[in-house]
Amino acid sequence: MARIRLDIPNTADADWKIDIRKATARIPVAHRKWLTKLAEDTRERARKVFAFRGLPAPGPKGTPVEQAWRADRSKTGIRYRIDLKHPAVVAVLESADGSLPLVKAMLRVVEETVPVQRIWLDTAEGKDTPRIGFAGEPTEEVKEVLLTLYEDMVGRRGMSAELAKKTLAATEPFQNYQSLVASLPEVGQDRTK
């Protein structure tokens, strides 16, 4: 996702071993260290920009956002894991009862089959960032998911409406839907409002 442009004058053709067709070139030994450093710095800057686009927007008043995914780094590489502290995941795990082993197995299968290479290729080739966080989805669909989680937090988990709204406002992807979070009904109100 980054490019470096080198303008090499015709007078440097011999130093760069550029053939007559201008199809190949070899970096002169004197420039290799400098060019390698430039390439590493450029890749790092491009990576930061690209990674920043994938971060969730902060919650209200800049509060940190509870993300649905986390990246675990180890000596063998990076693994993407579902964050078990995410309110939607907590709700399912706590209410799974006898299905808990099945739910945990399903989450593990999802983690182990994240199509990282496919996402990377689609992004690199299409030059588009994949849609995330309900991007382009109708407001009613977002509200339905939000309302389901809210009712679980207030009903089954016993949170106050205020705490549930505050939690959801700082939870991925709902930090992007502050007006929907604020419009959630108080406990016992009609769901259709």
FIKEMI-496603 format. One record per residue: residue in one letter; x negated, y negated, z of N, C-alpha, C in turn. Coordinates in steps of 0.05 Angstrom, whole numbers, plus 32768, in hexadecimal, padded with zeros to 4 digits. Example, Ala and Ser with C-alpha at 12.3 -4.5 7.8 and 13.67 -1.06 7.14 Angstrom:
# residues 2
a7EF88072809C7F0A805A809C7EF88042809Cs7EFF802D808E7EEF8015808F7EFE7FFF809D
***
This chain:
# residues 193
m7FF0801880008000800080007FEF7FE78000a7FD67FE97FF87FC47FD27FF67FB37FD57FDDr7FAB7FBF7FD37F997FBF7FBB7F827FAB7FC0i7F6C7FB27FB47F557FA07FB57F4D7F9B7F98r7F4A7F837F917F437F7C7F757F267F737F75l7F177F807F637EFB7F787F5F7EF87F6D7F43d7EEE7F557F417EE87F4A7F277ECA7F4E7F22i7EC47F5E7F0F7EA87F657F087EA27F587EEDp7E907F457EEC7E897F387ED37E7B7F4C7EC0n7E7C7F477EA67E6E7F577E937E507F597E98t7E457F457EA47E287F457EAA7E217F5A7EBFa7E357F657ECD7E2F7F797EE27E367F967ED9d7E3C7F997EBF7E437FB47EB57E2D7FC87EBBa7E157FC17EB77DFE7FD47EBB7DFC7FDB7ED9d7DFF7FC77EEB7DFD7FCD7F087E137FE07F11w7E2B7FDC7F067E427FEC7F0E7E4580057EFCk7E3380097EEA7E3480207ED77E4F80237ECAi7E59800C7EBF7E72800C7EB27E6E80147E95d7E7D80287E8C7E7980337E717E8680207E5Ci7E8180257E447E8A80147E2E7EA880117E2Dr7EB780267E357ED480257E347EDF80187E4Dk7ECE80117E607ED780057E7A7EE980187E89a7EE580327E867EF580467E937EEA804F7EADt7ED0804D7EB17EC480567ECB7EB080417ED4a7EAD80417EEE7E9980307EFB7E8F803E7F14r7E7680387F1B7E6A80427F337E60802B7F44i7E68802C7F5D7E6180167F6F7E4380167F74p7E3680007F707E197FFE7F767E1480047F93v7DFF80127F997DF780197FB57DF780017FC7a7DED7FEB7FBD7DEC7FD37FCD7E077FC87FD6h7E1D7FCF7FC87E377FC57FCE7E497FD97FDCr7E407FF27FDE7E5280077FE87E5A80038005k7E487FFC80177E4E7FF880337E627FE18036w7E5D7FCB80287E6F7FB4802A7E8A7FBA801Fl7E8C7FC880087EA57FCF7FFC7EB57FE3800Ct7EA77FF680197EB4800A802A7EC17FFB8042k7EB27FE9804E7EBD7FDA80657ED57FC9805Cl7ED37FBC80457EE97FAD803A7F027FBF8036a7EFE7FD6802B7F147FE980267F217FF28041e7F107FF880547F1B8001806E7F2B7FEB807Cd7F207FD3807B7F2F7FBC80877F497FB78079t7F497FB9805E7F617FB4804E7F767FC98054r7F6D7FE380557F807FF8805C7F8C7FF58078e7F7C7FED808B7F867FE980A67F9B7FD280A7r7F957FBC80997FA87FA680987FC27FAE808Ba7FC07FBD80757FD87FC780677FE87FDA8078r7FDA7FEB80877FE77FFE80987FF77FF080AEk7FEA7FDB80BA7FF87FCC80CF80117FBF80C5v80107FB380AD80287FA680A1803D7FBB809Cf80357FD2809180497FE7808B80557FF280A4a80447FF880B8804E800380D280607FEF80E0f805A7FD580DE806A7FC180EB80877FC180E0r80897FC680C580A37FC780B980B47FDE80C4g80A77FF280CE80B5800980D980BC800780F6l80B37FF1810380BA7FEE812080D57FE28123p80E47FE9813880FE7FDD813C80FB7FC18146a810F7FB0813E810F7F95814881137F958166p81077F828174810A7F82819181277F7E819Ag812D7F8781B281487F8481BD814D7F6781C6p81637F6381D481697F4781DD81537F3C81EEk814C7F2381EA81387F1581F9811D7F2381F7g81187F3181E180FE7F3E81DD80F97F5781EDt810E7F6381F9810A7F7B820981017F9281F7p80F07FA4820280E77FBB81F280FF7FCC81EAv80FD7FD981D381127FE981C9810C800781CDe8120801581D7811E803281DB8120803F81C0q810B804B81B6810B8056819B81138073819Ba811F807C8185812880978182811180AA817Bw80FC80A0817080E580B0816880CC80A68176r80B980B7817B809F80AF8185808A80BE8175a807380B28173805C80BF8165804880C8817Ad804480E2817C803080ED818E801680F2817Fr800180E681887FE780EA817B7FD680FD818Bs7FC8810F817D7FB68122818A7F9E81278178k7F8C813881807F75813E81707F7C814A8155t7F93815881547F9B8166813C7FAD8155812Ag7FB4813D81327FC4812B81217FDB811F8130i7FED8113812080058106812B801D81188128r802D811A813D80478128813C805C81148143y80728116813480898105813A809D8114814Ar80A58109816180B78116817480CF81048179i80E58111817E80FD8103818680F980FB81A3d80FF80E281AA80FB80D981C5811380E281D6l810E80F481E8812380FF81F9812F80EC820Ck812480D3820E812F80BF8220814380AC8211h814580B081F78158809F81E7817480A581F1p8184809181F5819F8095820081B080AA81F1a81AE80AA81D681BE80BE81C781B480DA81CDv819B80DE81CF819080F881D58196810181F1v819380EE8204819A80F4822081B780FD8222a81C980EF821481E580F5821681EA8112820Dv81DE811A81F781E2813581EC81D6814A81FFl81BD8145820881B08159821981BE815D8233e81C88147823F81D68149825981F181568256s81FE8154824082198160823D8218817A822Ea82018185822781FF819D8218820681B68227d820381B68241820981CD825381FD81E78247g820E81FA824082048214823781F78213821Bs81FB81FD820D81EF81FA81F281D481EC81F3l81CA81E6820B81B181D7820E819A81E481FFp819681FF82018180820B81F28183820881D4l819C820981CA81A1820681AE819C81E981A5v81A481D681B581A081BA81AE818281B481AEk817481BE81C2815781B981C3814981C681ABa815281DE81A3814681EB818C814C81DB8173m816481D08170816B81BF8159815981A68158l81558199816F814481818170812781888167r811E819F8171810381A8816A810081AD814Cv811581B98140811481BF8123811481A48114v81238191811D8123817681108107816A8112e80FB816B812A80E08160812D80CC816E811Be80CD8188811980BA8197810A80BE819580ECt80D5818A80E380DA818980C780DE816C80BCv80D5815980CC80D6813D80C280C6813C80A8p80D38134809280C58134807880B1811D8075v809D811D8085808A81078086807D8102806Aq80748117805D806781148043807B8109802Fr80948113802F80A8810A801D80AF80ED8021i80B180E5803A80B780C9804180A080B78037w808780C1803C807080B18034806F80AE8016l807480C48007807480C37FEA808A80B17FDFd80A280B57FE980B880A57FE080B380877FE5t80A780817FFB80A180658002808B805A7FF0a8076806A7FEC805F80617FDC8066805E7FBFe807580727FB4807C80727F988093805F7F92g80A6805D7FA380BD804C7F9F80B8802F7FA7k80A3802A7FB6809D80107FC180B380047FD2d80C580167FDB80DA800D7FED80D7801A8008t80DD800C801D80DD8017803780F78027803Bp80F6803F8045810E804F80498122803F805Br813B80438056815080368066815080428082i8152803180968153803A80B18167802980C1g816E803380D8817F802480EA819A801C80DFf81A8802E80D181C2802A80C681C2801580B0a81AB800F80A481A97FFA808F81BD80018079g81CE7FED807381E17FF0805D81FA80008064e81FC800A807C8213801A8084822A8007808Dp8243800F808982597FFE809282597FFA80B0t82607FE280B882617FDB80D582717FEF80E5e82877FF980DA8299800B80E8828A802580EFe8279802F80DE826A804880E38256804380FAv8249802C80FA82368026810F824580238129k825C80168129826C801281418275802C814Ce827D803F813B828780598144827180688154v82588068814A824280758158823C80668172l823B804C81718236803B8188824B8040819El826480408196827A804481A98279806081B6t8272807481A78270808F81B2825A809081C8l8243808481C2822E808381D68236807381EFy8242805C81EA824B804A81FF825F80588212e827380658206828780738216827A808A8227d82668097821C825880AC822B8249809F8242m823B8089823D822C807C8252823D80738269v8254806782628266805C8277827780728283g8281808482738292809A827D828380B0828Br827580C0827C826880D88288825080D0829Ar824080BD8291822880B682A0822D80A282B7g8244809582B7824B808382CD823D806882CCm8233805F82B68226804582B5823B802F82B5s8233801882BE8246800182BC82467FF9829Ea825C7FEC8296825E7FE3827A82477FD08274e82407FBF8287822A7FAC8282820F7FBA827El82097FCE828F81F07FDC828C81EF7FEC8272a82067FF9826B82078008825282027FF6823Ak820F7FDF8239820B7FCC822381ED7FC28222k81E27FBC823A81C77FB3823B81B47FC98230t81B97FE2823881A97FF8822F81AB7FFC8211l81C37FFC820781C77FFF81EA81BB7FE881DAa81BC7FD081E581B17FB981D781927FBB81D4a81867FCC81E581697FD081E481627FEC81DBt81747FF881CB8170801381C18171801381A2e815D80218197815C8024817A817480348170p8183802D815C81818016814B81947FFF8153f81A08001816A81B67FEE817181AB7FD38179q81917FD0817C81867FB58182818B7FA2816An81917FAE815381977F9E813B81B57F968139y81C57FA0814C81E27F9C814A81EC7F908165q81DF7F7A816D81E67F6D818782037F658189s820F7F5B8173822B7F538174823E7F6B8178l82377F82816B82477F9A816F82457FA4818Cv822D7FA3819782297FAC81B382397F9981C5a82387F7F81C182467F6C81D282657F7081CFs826E7F7A81B8828B7F7C81B482967F9781BEl82867FA881CA82907FC181D482A57FBC81EAp82BA7FCB81EA82D07FC681FD82C77FCC821Ae82D57FC0822C82D07FC7824882DC7FE2824Dv82D47FEE826282DD8009826982FC8009826Ag8308801D825D83258020825D833380108248q83257FFE823983327FEF822483368001820Bd83477FF881F9834E800681E18335800881CFr832F802081C58318802581B4831A80178199t833280118190833580068175832F7FE88174k832A7FDB818A83257FBE818983097FB9817F
***
